[in-house]
Amino acid sequence: MQLDTSNIPSYYSRLVMAKNQGHFSIARALLNIIENAPAPDTSTAAGLKALEKINQAKGHADAVNAGNDSTAVPPAGEVEEWAGYVMQTPPVTKQLALALAQYFRQANSYDACYEMYQKANEFEIGDTTAAESAALQETANGTLANQFGQSCENAGDYARAAEWYKKAKAAGCTCANESLERMNALYGMARYYAPWIKIATATGRKGLAEAIQNIVKSDPKLSTAMVEEINVAESAVPPCYEEIDYWEQEFERFAKFSDCDNAAFAGLYVAIGNILERAHIYNLALRWYKKAVVNHPTANQDAHRMLPLKSKSEPMRDAEDIYDAQSPIPSLWKSN
């Protein structure tokens, strides 16, 4: 490591900060960086400043070397400040990277912790304790990412859990495969299926709500999900641009997120086609039925039925032409 002596004052200020906050492992790592820095050029003002800080750092050595790390969870503001610091000034030694990784782990700041362990793995030189070596190995083989995924899952943050399980899987942790599938299902329920059923029911789209519910019922990973019976009559209100656009965008988002079985998902396309067909918007109904042709038993027949009716299609209208200003329904299609 060749440290530019002009950086010594900033390392010194961080050393004092870490010491005052009770993070002595970080302080010791910073002290070692300062003590092992090349002798500054005292013929310059910057060199004299660096020498001053080196001497001041040595004055803290006894307290820093004797100190024990605080076991308290660091306050959020402090953690955010340290996270910003390491982004601007990445650790230059394995010791500092490991100390920071442990700090962020204690703070439950998983992203920063993982990044510091990965950084530590880049350094070939540097002593490690047995616990540190184990943590580095867990980072390399995906075990740490899997643990972070479990913590996020336990906290109900299924989207973040899925991200960590993906990292674990990519690193070779085979036990993350099933967890990732489970998170995809649970996040799919929380982000997509449950809101979809609510919106389809509120807008009187019974067939669509039942098609969504059938996907949930058919997924064994969602066998414990609460699925209420659809108790709503099919609405005769014609669909508007905003409604159809909402469902199309949602289905596209879901397709990017999930590997949902295409046969089950095709039922949603047919349900949208049915809504459009009932409103005599045959040209758009044809397009939705075509989406489901490969994976739905009746979609091909439905699509052929639309062909001679295309020329008789009613125009699609805007929401403001269908609902009055006080209606809460159009706002539902903006909820996500």
Disulfide bonds with the S-S distance in Angstrom:
none
